[in-house]
Amino acid sequence: MMNRQAIGIDFGGTTIKTALVEESRIVARGPIIATRQAGGREEIMRALAEIVADLRTPQTAALGIGLPGIVDGARGVVHELSNVPGWNEVPLRGQLAELTGLPVTIENDANAMAYAEWKFGAAGQQRNVVCVTLGTGVGGGLILNGELYRGSGWAAGEIGQMSIDFRGPPDHYGTRGSLEQFVGNHLIAERAAALYGGAKTPADCPPAALALAAENGDPIARQLWQNIGEEIGAALVNVVWLLNPDCLVIGGGIAQAGALLFDPISATLQARLPPYYAKNLRLVPATLGTDAGAIGAAALALAAL
Amino acid sequence: MMNRQAIGIDFGGTTIKTALVEESRIVARGPIIATRQAGGREEIMRALAEIVADLRTPQTAALGIGLPGIVDGARGVVHELSNVPGWNEVPLRGQLAELTGLPVTIENDANAMAYAEWKFGAAGQQRNVVCVTLGTGVGGGLILNGELYRGSGWAAGEIGQMSIDFRGPPDHYGTRGSLEQFVGNHLIAERAAALYGGAKTPADCPPAALALAAENGDPIARQLWQNIGEEIGAALVNVVWLLNPDCLVIGGGIAQAGALLFDPISATLQARLPPYYAKNLRLVPATLGTDAGAIGAAALALAAL
């Protein structure tokens, strides 16, 4: 008997990646679409239909897509996307089903990643798991009682929007002192440039360069990672008090900094939580990397059959 | 056919209240036990067994008890109580079942209250509900996907321990700037006394007196309620970003301040959340008052049959 496969689409603000997936394994990859250069919605849909037709095998049983925004799985509608204009109230599930003939599941991208890390990755299917993705934005996904938790309006898990300083400056949503305002990639680069006092620009300070500098003993870079870890840790302390999970999974670009980031996060969790909450709490890096979105979308599509 | 009844026990740090409950209605009440004056654990258990025997009717099908601490429902064990010494690792479910002959459910007290407000009270059985109880401490309970959410270690929902200022002073758990450090009853009284600059002591400033003063136009009291509302609102903004609930229920002593408290909470939610999260979110006062704990414990006991 052949294993079932599904096609997973990771629809990002910059690129759209498509893969044929079997369990957690990527069997084949479609060409990458540049989200903004691909034209409008219709062109993207046509391109996706072609890629899916090319990738599809006789075992392909379903199609899943993760998108960066509010995705209403009950109605099958994309309510809005965070950084991609023109995707408001789009009945995407029906449209993709019609274009491909496959059963379609649509999902928020951070939820798809969280599901992949829960089912196949770092979280090992523990009962209650919180996943955080650190990148340009800070996203999150929740697995509660062994199921993806989506909230009443399909908009739960926004850890990056949670505040760590209620007196801080408001972001574009009005939230004061949100975590993303401290540790979004651009913010980290700006903070670094400011700490270097004009000797470097934000463009000189991508996370990888800051990690290298810290590993080479640069005191400014070391202090910055310490601060970032404490800030992320403080947000996670709040999540743990509220949800008392088994496992925290940290992924995304700056998670590549490894111990520079994980050590101060872990120290903050230990210092700011009572032992009862901290002792059985695992803090682990994501293991599926940039494939998590497509793998999770495919797995959710199969699970929905 | 007669309706089933259950006995609900609300075990608090100050008093232990027992009631015979049918649906949301209290049919009869047992004498109140003063927790600290009742002697040790054995005396309390004996007193409870007597009260239960007196209250019990032929329709009484179960016994539920809510306690202020970490209550492991799977093992039927009280792990520890917050302000009552001598209740560590107590196999309370089995002990009460033996003493009374009834099927017993044990639960965290804030969870029992949240369940009561969800099933019979302010929350109207909406799908995802967050309950906050404002008192000496600030407690919380979560109903997610229509079920009480307890977390991996039976310790979820601790909204009062969530931080609103990650640089704030550490509390006894090590958490910096937790909500309870801002709006616990004693803290409110101390803040008021400080604002009155020696003209009043904390003992002059219980919540009811501060509410009366504010209603009479006292500018210090008015400002204090504004600040308290903003602080509670900021914590709730975090909960909404994470859980995207339908309904927030606010109960406990200081919730009696009514609009003085609810207006700034509501304004903070509106100002700090995008309309998508705020527009379908209900903010409501608890409706079951001080009976919520016993009603919820009884209802959980019946639901577990």
Contacts between the chains, C-beta under 8 A, distances in Angstrom:
chain1	res1	chain2	res2	distance
A	70	B	276	6.6
A	79	B	276	7.5
A	80	B	276	8.0
A	126	B	152	7.6
A	127	B	152	5.7
A	128	B	151	6.2
A	128	B	152	4.8
A	140	B	242	7.7
A	142	B	242	7.5
A	144	B	144	6.2
A	144	B	145	8.0
A	144	B	149	6.4
A	145	B	144	8.0
A	145	B	145	7.9
A	145	B	147	7.8
A	145	B	149	7.2
A	147	B	145	7.8
A	149	B	144	6.5
A	149	B	145	7.2
A	149	B	243	7.7
A	150	B	244	7.6
A	151	B	128	6.2
A	151	B	243	5.9
A	151	B	244	2.7
A	151	B	245	6.9
A	152	B	126	7.7
A	152	B	127	5.7
A	152	B	128	4.9
A	152	B	244	5.6
A	152	B	245	5.9
A	152	B	246	4.5
A	152	B	280	7.0
A	153	B	244	5.4
A	153	B	276	6.4
A	153	B	277	6.9
A	153	B	280	6.4
A	154	B	244	7.6
A	155	B	244	4.5
A	155	B	276	6.5
A	155	B	277	6.3
A	156	B	242	6.5
A	156	B	243	5.4
A	156	B	244	4.0
A	157	B	242	6.7
A	158	B	241	4.4
A	158	B	242	6.8
A	158	B	244	7.9
A	159	B	241	7.6
A	159	B	242	6.6
A	161	B	241	4.4
A	162	B	238	4.4
A	162	B	241	5.1
A	162	B	242	6.2
A	163	B	164	7.0
A	163	B	234	6.2
A	163	B	237	6.5
A	163	B	238	5.8
A	163	B	272	7.8
A	164	B	163	7.0
A	164	B	165	7.8
A	164	B	166	4.2
A	165	B	164	7.8
A	165	B	165	5.8
A	165	B	166	6.1
A	165	B	167	7.0
A	166	B	164	4.2
A	166	B	165	6.1
A	166	B	230	7.5
A	166	B	231	6.7
A	166	B	234	3.7
A	166	B	235	7.9
A	167	B	165	7.0
A	170	B	272	7.3
A	173	B	272	7.3
A	173	B	273	6.8
A	173	B	274	4.9
A	174	B	271	5.2
A	174	B	272	4.7
A	174	B	273	6.9
A	174	B	274	7.5
A	175	B	237	6.2
A	175	B	241	7.3
A	175	B	272	4.8
A	175	B	273	7.1
A	176	B	234	7.2
A	176	B	272	6.5
A	230	B	166	7.5
A	231	B	166	6.8
A	234	B	163	6.2
A	234	B	166	3.7
A	234	B	176	7.2
A	235	B	166	7.9
A	237	B	163	6.5
A	237	B	175	6.2
A	238	B	162	4.4
A	238	B	163	5.8
A	238	B	238	6.1
A	239	B	242	6.6
A	241	B	158	4.3
A	241	B	159	7.6
A	241	B	161	4.4
A	241	B	162	5.1
A	241	B	175	7.3
A	242	B	140	7.7
A	242	B	142	7.5
A	242	B	156	6.5
A	242	B	157	6.7
A	242	B	158	6.8
A	242	B	159	6.6
A	242	B	162	6.2
A	242	B	239	6.6
A	242	B	242	6.6
A	242	B	243	7.8
A	243	B	149	7.7
A	243	B	151	5.8
A	243	B	156	5.4
A	243	B	242	7.8
A	244	B	150	7.6
A	244	B	151	2.7
A	244	B	152	5.6
A	244	B	153	5.3
A	244	B	154	7.6
A	244	B	155	4.5
A	244	B	156	4.0
A	244	B	158	7.9
A	245	B	151	6.9
A	245	B	152	5.9
A	246	B	152	4.5
A	271	B	174	5.2
A	272	B	163	7.8
A	272	B	170	7.3
A	272	B	173	7.3
A	272	B	174	4.7
A	272	B	175	4.8
A	272	B	176	6.4
A	273	B	173	6.8
A	273	B	174	6.9
A	273	B	175	7.1
A	274	B	173	4.8
A	274	B	174	7.4
A	276	B	70	6.6
A	276	B	79	7.5
A	276	B	80	8.0
A	276	B	153	6.5
A	276	B	155	6.5
A	277	B	153	6.9
A	277	B	155	6.3
A	280	B	152	7.0
A	280	B	153	6.4
